[in-house]
Structure formats: C-alpha cells, structure tokens
Amino acid sequence: MNPLHTIGILLRDETQPFPLEQMQIIFDRMGVKMFVLNHDRPDHPLDLVIAMGGDGTVLRALDEFPDQPVLAVNFGLVGFLTAGDRSDLEKLLFRVLAGDYLVSERLILSCSYPGGKAHAVNEMVIKSGSRMIMVDVWVNGAKIRTIRGDGVILGTPTGSTGYLLSTGSPVVMPDVNCFVLDGINEYNFSSRPLILSPETQVRFYLHPPVAPQDVRFIIDGKPVAMLTGGNEILCKRSHRRARLIFFEENYFFHNLSSRLSWN
C-alpha cells in the first residue's frame, strides 16, 4: 500500500462529539495532514477519507469523493458498510496508517433523469407518495414488464443490504457484479426480484397520469427530482467505482451476522 500523506475526516454532523483531538495527535505523530471535510475542503486529491457515522455518512463520502478509498467508522445504528465501531477507532487508525487493510471495489449505477444525472452506490428508486403508479421496464431496448405498485427499485450488490433488503430481494456478495431489480409493494403476487448483468442498460417509463408532486426519483435515500407522467430514466453501469476499506477477508459475512443477528 502507498503511504498516506493527506486524510480527510467526514463527520455525520457537528452536534455529536467526535475524538478529533485524539485523531490529530495520532496523525501529527505519523506526519499525516488531516482535514475536517465538513468545513475544510483541500484543493488536491486526498489519500483517504474517513467517514464517521452510519451508512448514510459513508454514502455521502463515496458520492462527494469518488474513486477515493473510504474508511467507514460506525457511529450510527446499523453500519453494513462500516469497517469497525467507534470503540475501536484508535486501533483502526494505526492499522490503516500501517497499510494493514483491504480495499473492496464496488459497482456504481449511473442514472440519467429529466434535468440531470446522478450516481448511486446503493440504489435508485422511483416511488409514489400516495397512490399506485405504473412503470414500464425496458432492458437493453426490450420491454420486459410493467410494474404496478408503490414504485420500482434498481440496486447494486452494495445496496442489497439497504432498501432492497426490505423488499425481500436477495443479499448479494459485494464482489458479484450485477444489478438487482424489484418492485416496491407491487400489486402482483407473481412478481419476483430480477438479477441483471452489469452491462445491462435499464430504462424506466412512468405512465401518466401522475398526481402533482407525488412521484419522487431517489438516489441512495436522497430525493433528487420530482417526476411526472411520461418521464423516463436510463440506468447503466458507471465508470466510477466505490472503494471501501476493510481489515478482514470475511468482513462482509461478519457484518451480516452481527447486523442481522444471524448468530
């Protein structure tokens, strides 16, 4: 591993106390420059970003600092994407400074929607707030189905432990390159999740009529646009990669068993 010279710290928020002074002492001792990214953005690439929060903070770090490795320390409640808990912070810092870590590279979605483009580490969602909607799904130019329900979700293996988990979709190992397509509260008892190739292009068409300000386009839990009847969204594999730091080969199953109480 290359030596680390500049490290950014992304906090969940500034209302909860974080051990920044303790971290500053450790980094100063190792000759590493530290930036608190909530209010200090360097004008050059960082060697590493440390996200201190839950999975939401991790997703923020991956979105705002694309292609840079992110070490996620769990200060939240679940933390499927985190490499360790706050109680182990000092040990985690010394291990990463010593180069004793693994980098897990994850597939990301690129989505074009009316008015913009967005990247999703977990999932993209088309969702109604009050009534059933109809969404046509096209895969590589061929219409495969119409989803009737609260909406539709297209996610990555990383997102299979997020929103997709609540829809009953399968949990997917992060090194499996694929997309997972599913309906949300679909009005069809024969509906099933669909696993798609990573080279697949998926197009969604929202049927009119749609109540004003009722259907949202959501990326990684954040609403990015309101949709109306006739709108289309095109999704495909992004050129970006999410890079998450872990310390053990079996980190994925360790997080699953501890977060889902499998044991």
N, C-alpha and C positions, 0 to 999 in steps of 0.2 A: 504493500500500500504506500502511496505517496505521502510524505509528511504533511501535516495540517498547519497552515500559517494563519488563515483567517476563518473564524467561525461566527455564524450569526445565530442569535437566540430569538425565537419567535414565541412570545407568551400568549396564552389563551386570552387573557385580559390583564389589566394592571390593577385590578381590585383585590386579587388574591396574592398573598405574599409568596415570592419565589426567592430561592437562595442565590441571588445574583452575585452577592459579595463573595460567597464561598467559591462560586464558579470563576469569578475574576481572579481570585488568588491562585487557583489551580492553573488557569491559562497563562497568567503572568509568569508563573514558575517555569512553564514549558515554552515560553516565548511565542505564545499564540495571541493574536489580536482578536478581541471579542466585540461584536456589535449587537446591541439590543434592537432588533429589527422593527419593533412596534413604533419606534420614533427615530431610528437611525438607519438609513439605507446607504451602504457603500456604493461607490461608483465603479467597482470592479467585481468580478465573479468571486463568490465565496467557495472555500474548500468543503464546507459542511454547514448544514443548517440543523439546529436542534429545536424541535417543536415540543413545547412543554404545555401539555393539555390533554385532551381526548382525541378521538379520531377526527373531529371537526377541525382542530388546530393542525393536525397532520395534513389533512386535505388542503387547507389553506396554504401551508408551506409548499406542498408539491405544486400547487397552482401558481403561486407567486414566484417561485424559484425553480422553474422547470429544468429538468435534467441534472439538477444538483442533488447530491446524496443528502437524505434527511434521516436524522436520528430522532425517533419519537419517544419521549419520556411521559409515561401515563400520569397525568394529574386529573384525569376525568373519571368516569364511572365504568366504561367497558374497555375500550382500547384494544381492538383487534389488531390495529396497525402498529402498536407501540412495542418497543424492544425491551422495556423494563419499567418498573414502577419508581415513583419519586423517592422511596426509601433506599433505593439502590443507586441514586444519582451519582455519588462520588465514584463508586466502583465502575459505573458505565462510562464516565468521563475518562478515567485512567485507561480503560480498555480501548476506547476509541482513539485516544491520543497515542497509544502504543501500536496502533494498526491491527489490533486483535478483533476484527469484525468481518462480517459478510455483507455484501451488497445484493439485495434482491431487486431485479429489474422487472417492472410491471408494465403490461399493455395499457394504453390510454385510448379513450374514444375521442374522435374529432367530430363535432356536430355543427352543421350549418343550419341556421333557422332564420326566419324573416327578420332582417335587421342586424344580423351578426353571426359570429362563430364562437364556439366555446369548446373547451377540452374537459373531459370527465375522467377522473381516476376511478370513481365508483360506478356511477350510473347517470343516465339521462332519463327523465320522467316527463310524460305528458299526462297531466292529471286535472280532472274536473273537481270543482269545489262543492257542487250541489246537485248535479244530475248526471245521468248516464250519457256517455259520449260514444261515438263510433270512429274508429281509427283503422284505415286500411294500412296493411303492412306489405311492402314490396322488398324482395330480396334479390339482389343482382338483376333488377329490371323486371322480375316476375312477381305478380301479386300472389301472396300465399294465403292470406286470411284477412278477415275484418274482425277487430276486437271491439266488443260491446261491453262497457263497464265503466269503472271509475277512471280508467286510463291504461297506459302501457309503460313498461319499463324495459330499457336495454342496458345491461351492465357488463362489467368486466369480471374476471376472476377475483380481483381485489374487492369488488362490490358485492360478491356473493355472500359476504358476511355482514353486509349492510342492509339496505332497503330490500334487496332481493330475498334475504333470509325470511322476511315477514310475509312474502308472497308464496312461500313454500317451494321456492326454487332450490336446486342442489347447491351444496357448498363445493366450491371448485378450488383445487390447489393453485396457488398464485403463479406457478411456472407453466401451467397449461394455458396456451394461447387460444382464447376463444371469446365469444360474446354469449350472453345469456339473455334471451328474450322472453318476456312474460306479460300477461295481462294483470291489471290490478282490480280485484273484486269483480272478475269477469262474469257476465251473465251467460255462462255456458259451462255446464258441468263436465263437458268433454275436453275442455281446454287443458293444455299442458305446457310447461316451460320448453323452450327450444334452444338447443346448443348450436351456435353458428361458428363457422370458420372465421379466423381473424382477418382473412382477406375479403370477407363479405361486405358489401355495401347495402345498408338498410335504409329504406325511405318510408316515412310515415305521412299519411294524408289524413287530415282532420275533417270529417264530414260536417257540413252545415246542417241545421242551424246550431249555433253555439251562443249561449247567453253571454251578454257583455261582461267582460272582466271575470269570467268564470273558469277558463281553462288556462293553466299555467305550464310553462316549459321550465323544468327544474334541473339544474346540474349540481350533483353532489350535495343535495339538500338545500341549495340556494335558488330561489326563483330568479330567472334571468329575463323572462319575457312573458307577456300575455298573448295567447293565441286566439285566433278566430277561425270560423269555418272556411275551408279552402286552403289553409296554411299547410305547408309541407316542411318536413325536417329530414335532412340527409345525414346519416352517420356512417363513419368508417374508421379504420384504424388510424391513429395519429402517428406522426413521425416522432413525437415526443415519447420518452419513457419515464415512468416514475421510478425513482431509485431510493429504496428504503434500506436502512442499516439494521442488521440483527447480529446476534452474537452466537447463536447455536444453530446447528444444521436442522434441528426439528422444531424450530421456533413456531412454525405455523400450527402444528398439532398441539404444542404446549399452550399456545394462546387459545385454540379452540377448546381444549379440555378445561382450562381454567375459566374462560369467559362463559362457556355454555354449561359448566358444571357437569361435564361428561363423567367425571370420576366421583 
